[in-house]
Amino acid sequence: MRTTADRGRVYRRCGCRDTHHRQLEAHCPRLPTDSHHGTWTFAIDVPAPHQRLTAVRRGGHTALYRCLAMLSNALGDAVRQHRLAHNPASPPALRRPSAPERRIWTADEAVRFLKHCD
């Protein structure tokens, strides 16, 4: 798990279970060796008066890729404006995630959709 000055974390978890049927979460032995196993998660501590709020988002792989792409884009702008010598986030550390396979609607699903829109 990576932490930035106690304000945010990026990590992976999975739903694998041990022999007692408890989730292994971040302790799964497949996480370090299989990059496609588990779900990427990030948590950010949001400042709030008199309490601690943490925003957590899971997703995988697409959300993390988009966050890194946005960071790389912002740092690229800083390079073009001569505020940085080079972009440390380029090239991207992750491959672009594949799009999910699309499924064609059945005739019943299309009729139900059109009735709902009407």
Buried (B, 14 or more C-beta within 10 A) or exposed (E): EEEEEEEBBBBBBBEBEEEEEEEBBEEBEEBEEEEEBBBBBBBBBEEEEEEEEEEEEEBBBBBBBEBBBEBBEEBBEEBEEEEEEEBEBEEEEBEEBEEEEEEEEEEEEEEEEEEEEE
